[in-house]
Amino acid sequence: MSEENLPAVPPVPHKRRPRYGGKNPRRFEDKYKEHGGDAATIAKVIASGKTPVGTHRPILVAEILAALAPQPGEIAVDCTLGYGGHAQEILPKLLPGGKLLGLDQDPVELPKTEARLRSLGFDESVFIAHRSNFAGLPQALAAQDIAGADVILADLGVSSMQIDDPVRGFSVKHDGPLDMRMNPQRGQPASGLLQKIKPDVLASMLADFSDEPNAATLAPALAGKSFTTTRGLGDAIRAALPRLGKDDSDLTVRRVFQALRIAVNDEFSALDTLLRHLPAGLKPGGRVAILTFHSGEDRRVKKAFAEGRRNGFYSEISEEVIRPTAEERHSNPRSAPAKLRWARRAKL
């Protein structure tokens, strides 16, 4: 058949890039080109000191690596895998011969992170993903027939992927259902907790979980009320404290959301359980590092490490809390409240 008689090939239709409604589209699904993996835009966002939507920037990475000192052939556990940023830095230092067990209770983010780390070349022989709250550390180790770990890390912060996604209900930044559950398949959402709680119980919770100075005023305005969205709760908090300036009002909203998140996920109870199990989960000479983000967490870690040293479980602990440098706080403002403490298991 001559070229003149060849059937015409229909042209491939041009596929337009997604359009974004103005510079700052409101919908999370459309918000920012970095959510779709635009490398140039991601670089600009990071350079401006912000975190690209749908990602997470690991905090105090160099300091954590110095405290944990992972070595080839060792067994590590990342108790809060999240986006995998810390795990991605630890894994190469365990090779050859080592492996990392990554725990996370979030059924939404864990499969994404596992796929991300697999794509970087970390197969099942070196990286195991296990869906579990960090309070289940002993069971997770037993399930993998691991008698003890050389390295254990727990980053207690909420990941940026959870904060940025309005469907998760962790932040008033974008309106969404008032949920806040790390595992959306278990427990009651924050909306349910508020609807059932008594004012005196809520006042104590706000004071204990977030050091909220306006707890006594806020509690009767919020307890027993029906709030279905993050924006609705944020508006109610501001309305209850009309004399506060914008900055103080924003801080109060964040503190209330923090306290509710801790309560919804029973975070302090889970942390206390982890701290009790840590010595038994470490090999002699093993190292643990815990990254906290508010005073209630840090007090528990500091006390547990000090008691562990007095009881002979730990041979060394960090004498001073380790904080992000000024440069890190500038480049990643979400790192500002972070505090790092470490301990070393005593040798038998």
N, C-alpha and C positions, 0 to 999 in steps of 0.2 A: 504494500500500500504506500503510495507516495505521500509526502508530507502534506500536499494540498488536500488529500482525502482523509487525513487523520481527524477523528472527532474532536471538537472544541472542548478544551478543559475549562470548566467554570472557574472564574477567579476566586481565590480564597478571600472571604470577606475580612475586612480590616477589623481587628478587635481593639476597641478603644480601652484605654486605661480607665480605671474607676475614677469618677468625678467626685470631688469633695466640695461640699457646700460651704464655700468661703474658706478663710484661713483656719477657722476653728469649728469644724462640724460638731454637732452635739451628740450624735449617736455613737456609742462606743465602737460598734461594728464598723463605722466609717471613719472614726476619729484617727487622724494622723496617718500619713503614708507609712510610718515605720511599722505599723501593725501588720502590714502586708509584706514586710521584708525588704523595703527600699533601703539598700545599704547606705546610699549617700545621705538620706534623710536620717537614718539611725545615727550616723556619725555626727551630724549636726545637732541632734537632740542630746547626745551624750556630751558633746563639747559645750553645750549651753548649761550643763549641770542638771539635766533632767534624765529620767528613766524612760526609755522607749516603751510605748504601750504594749502590754502583753508579754513583757520581759521582766527580768529581775537582775539587779546588779549586786553581786556578792560584796559583803562588807568586811573590812579588816582582813583581807585575804592574806597579805604578807605576815601579819601578826599571828593569825591562826596557824599558818604553815610553820612559823618559828616555834610556836608553843607545842604543836603536835609532832613536829619533826618526823613525818611519815617516811618509812624506808622500804627499799625493795623487799618483797616477800612478806610484808606485814599485812595484817587484817585490819581494815578500818570500817567503822560504822558511821554513816551520816544519818543521824536520828531525825532530821528534818530536811529531806532532800530538796523540796521546793523546785526551783528552776534548774537546779544542778550546778550552780555556779561554783560553789565550794568543792563539790565532788569532782568537777571537771579539772580543778587544780590539784586535788589530792591524788587522783587515780594514776597519773603518769609517774608519780614518785613511789608508787607501790610496785611498779614493774621493774624487772620481771618477777613473777611468782606470787605477787600479792593480789588481794581482791578487796572490793568495797561493797558493803551491804547498805543500800539506801532505803530508809523508811520514810513513808509519808502517808497520812490518813486521807488525803484529798483525792477522791476518785476521778475528779475532773482533770487535775494537773499531773498526777503521777504518770499516766500513760504517755502524755506529751513529753515529759522529761525523760522517761525511759527511751522513747524513740529518738530524742535529741542526743542522748549520750551514746546510743547504739550507732547513730550516724557518724559519730566522731571516732568510731572504731573500738569502743569498749563493749565486747561481747559478753555472753553469759559466763565465760570463764573468769572474767575479772570484775564484772559488775552485776549485782543482783538487786532487783527492785522488789520491795516487799511492802504491801499496803498495811500499815499499822501506825497507830499513835505511838509516840516515843515511850509512853508508859509501858508498852508491851515489849520493851527491849529484851527481857529474858526469853520470852516466847519466840521472838524473831531469831535470836541467836540459836536457840534449841532447834528451830525448824531447819536451819542450815547446818546443823551439827557443828556449831562453832562454840568451843568451850570458853573462849574469851577473846577480846579484841585488843590489839595493840594501840589503836587510835579510836577515840569516840568524839564526835562533834555534834553539838545541838545548837542550832540557830533558832531562837525562840520568836523571831520577828514574823509578822504576817508578810507573805510574799507580795511583790508589786503586782503580779498577775491577779491575785485575789482582790487587792485594794482597787485596782483599776477597772475591774469588771463589775458594772453596776448590778448584774444579775446576782452576784454573791452578797450584796448588801453590806459591805464592810465600811463604806465611806459615803459621806454626804456629797462628795465631789460631783458624782453623777447620780441622778435619781434612779432608784431601783427598789425591789422588794426588801423589806427590813428583815434580813435573814441572819447573816454573820456566822453560819456554821462552817467549820473547816471541812466537815463531811456532811454535805447536804442530804445524805440519805439517813442520817441518824439524829435523834434529839429534836428539840423544839427550836424554832427560829426566835430571834430577838423579839419579834412582834408578839409571839405567844408568851414569852417570859414577862414582858411589860404588862400584858393584859391581866396576868394572874398575880403578880407580885404586890405585896403590901407596901405602903409608903415607908414604914420604919425599916423594913428589910432592904428596900431600894436605897434609902439614905445610907445605911451601913455599907452596902455594896459599892456605892459611888465613892465613899470615903476610903474604904479599904483597898479597892481595886484600881483607883486612879487618882487618889489624893485630891478629890474634887472639893474645893472650898465652899461651893454653893450647894452641897448635897442636901442640906435640910430644906432649902427653898425649892429645889428641883423635884425632889421625891414626890410630894403630893401632886405636883403638876403633871407628872408622867406615869406614876404607878396606877395600875388598873385601867389605863386608857388604851384605846385601840389606834395603833399606828401601823399602817401597812407599808409605808415607803420610807426610805432614808430621808428624803427631803421633808416629808411630813414631820418626822421626829426632830430633825434639825430646826425647823421653823418653831416647833413647840418649845424647844430648849431656849431659843432666843427670846420668844415671847414671855417666857417665865422670868427672864432676867433683862427687862427692857433698858435698864440703866447702864448695862455693860457696853463698852466701846466695841467696835468690830473685831479688833485683834483678840481681846479678852473673850468675846463671845465665841469666836472661832475656836479658841483653845478649850473652852468649856464643852463645845460640841464634840471635839476630838476626845476629850477625857470621858465623856458619857459613852461615846461609841466604844472606847477602849474597855471600859468597865463592863459593858454589856457583852462584848466579844469574849472577854475572859470568863464571864459567868456562863454564857451559852455553851462554850467549849470546855468548861470545867478545867481551865488551863492550870490553875495553881495546884489542883489535886494531881493532875497528870505530871506536873513538874516535880512535886514532892515524891511521887512514886519513882520517877526516873532517878532522882538523887539518891533514894534509898538503894536502888538496884545497881548503881554505877560501880561501886567497888567490886562486886561479884562479877560484873560484866567485863572487867579489865584484866588482862594478863598482868603478872608481876612486872612492874616497870612501865606499864601502859599509861598513856596520856589521854586526858579528857579536856576539852575546851567547850565552854558554854557562852553563847552570845545572847545577852538580854537587852531589853529595850525599855524597861521601866523599873522603878525602885522596888516594887513588890517581888519581881522576879530576881533582881540582883541580890536583895536581902536573903532570899532563900538559898541561892547558890553560895553566897559568901559564908553563911552559917553552916551549910552542909559540908563545904570543903574544910572549914576550920574544925568542925567536929570530927570529920574523917581523919584529919592529921592528928588530933589529940588521941583518937582511938587506935592509931597505928595503921589505918587503911591507906592513907596517903603519906608519902615521904616528903613531898614538896607541894606547895600551893602558891599561886600568885599572891604576893603581898599587897600589891596595888592593882586597882582596876585599870585595864587597858582601854583607851578610847581612840576613836579615829583621829587622824591628824587634821590640821586645819585645811590642808589641801584636799583630803578626802571629803570632808564636810562640805567644802565649796563645790566640788565636782559632783557629789551625790548627797544632796541635803537630807535624804531619808536615812543616812547613816548617823546623823547628829546625836540621837539619844543612845546609840549602841554602847554597851559595856561588855568587855571580854574578861573572863576569869578562867584559869586553868589549874589542873592538879595532876600529879603523877602518882600512880599506884605504887605502894611500897613493895619491895622485893621480898619474897619469902625466905 
